[in-house]
Amino acid sequence: MTLTIPDMDEAVEQKLRVLAANHGRTMEAEAREILISAVRAKEQETTAATAPPALSAKGKFDHMIGIWEGRGTTDELMRELRGED
Protein backbone atom coordinates (compact mmCIF):
# COMPACT_ATOMS: atom_id res chain seq x y z
CA MET A 1 0.00 0.00 0.00
CA THR A 2 1.17 3.49 -0.75
CA LEU A 3 -0.02 6.45 1.27
CA THR A 4 0.72 9.96 0.13
CA ILE A 5 0.08 12.90 2.42
CA PRO A 6 0.04 16.12 0.42
CA ASP A 7 0.43 19.55 1.98
CA MET A 8 2.17 18.23 5.12
CA ASP A 9 3.04 21.07 7.46
CA GLU A 10 6.82 21.60 7.30
CA ALA A 11 7.16 21.73 11.08
CA VAL A 12 5.34 18.39 11.42
CA GLU A 13 7.49 16.86 8.69
CA GLN A 14 10.65 18.06 10.45
CA LYS A 15 9.47 16.63 13.79
CA LEU A 16 8.67 13.34 12.06
CA ARG A 17 12.16 13.33 10.57
CA VAL A 18 13.71 13.88 14.03
CA LEU A 19 11.53 11.19 15.65
CA ALA A 20 12.47 8.75 12.90
CA ALA A 21 16.18 9.49 13.35
CA ASN A 22 15.89 9.10 17.13
CA HIS A 23 14.25 5.70 16.68
CA GLY A 24 16.62 4.60 13.92
CA ARG A 25 13.83 4.34 11.35
CA THR A 26 12.93 5.85 8.04
CA MET A 27 10.28 8.54 8.01
CA GLU A 28 7.91 6.05 6.42
CA ALA A 29 8.51 3.48 9.16
CA GLU A 30 8.08 6.14 11.84
CA ALA A 31 4.84 7.36 10.28
CA ARG A 32 3.63 3.75 10.08
CA GLU A 33 4.32 3.19 13.80
CA ILE A 34 2.58 6.44 14.73
CA LEU A 35 -0.48 5.54 12.65
CA ILE A 36 -0.65 2.01 14.07
CA SER A 37 -0.43 3.34 17.63
CA ALA A 38 -3.07 5.99 16.97
CA VAL A 39 -5.50 3.53 15.40
CA ARG A 40 -5.04 1.01 18.25
CA ALA A 41 -5.57 3.74 20.85
CA LYS A 42 -8.73 4.86 19.04
CA GLU A 43 -9.99 1.25 18.96
CA GLN A 44 -9.42 0.99 22.72
CA GLU A 45 -11.26 4.28 23.31
CA THR A 46 -14.16 3.09 21.19
CA THR A 47 -14.28 -0.27 22.92
CA ALA A 48 -14.22 1.36 26.35
CA ALA A 49 -16.89 3.87 25.35
CA THR A 50 -19.24 1.20 24.03
CA ALA A 51 -18.66 -1.36 26.79
CA PRO A 52 -21.39 -1.78 29.36
CA PRO A 53 -20.84 0.59 32.29
CA ALA A 54 -20.12 -2.30 34.63
CA LEU A 55 -17.15 -3.29 32.46
CA SER A 56 -15.73 0.11 31.62
CA ALA A 57 -16.19 1.84 35.00
CA LYS A 58 -13.28 1.98 37.42
CA GLY A 59 -15.26 0.15 40.12
CA LYS A 60 -16.84 -2.31 37.73
CA PHE A 61 -18.68 -4.21 40.44
CA ASP A 62 -19.74 -1.25 42.58
CA HIS A 63 -23.32 -1.57 41.33
CA MET A 64 -23.45 -5.02 42.90
CA ILE A 65 -22.34 -4.07 46.41
CA GLY A 66 -24.80 -5.50 48.88
CA ILE A 67 -26.92 -7.11 46.16
CA TRP A 68 -26.69 -10.60 47.69
CA GLU A 69 -26.97 -9.51 51.31
CA GLY A 70 -29.35 -11.94 52.98
CA ARG A 71 -29.91 -13.90 49.75
CA GLY A 72 -27.78 -16.96 50.38
CA THR A 73 -24.60 -18.01 48.62
CA THR A 74 -22.91 -16.36 45.67
CA ASP A 75 -23.77 -19.41 43.55
CA GLU A 76 -27.45 -18.98 44.39
CA LEU A 77 -27.31 -15.29 43.50
CA MET A 78 -25.60 -16.05 40.16
CA ARG A 79 -28.29 -18.61 39.28
CA GLU A 80 -30.93 -16.02 40.15
CA LEU A 81 -29.26 -13.33 38.04
CA ARG A 82 -29.05 -15.74 35.09
CA GLY A 83 -32.71 -16.63 35.51
CA GLU A 84 -32.00 -20.22 36.43
CA ASP A 85 -34.36 -20.32 39.41
ABEGO torsion letter per residue (X at the ends): XBBBBBGBBAAAAAAAAAAAAAAGBBAAAAAAAAAAAAAAAAAAAAAAAABBAAAABABAAAAABGAABGAEBAAAAAAAAAGAX
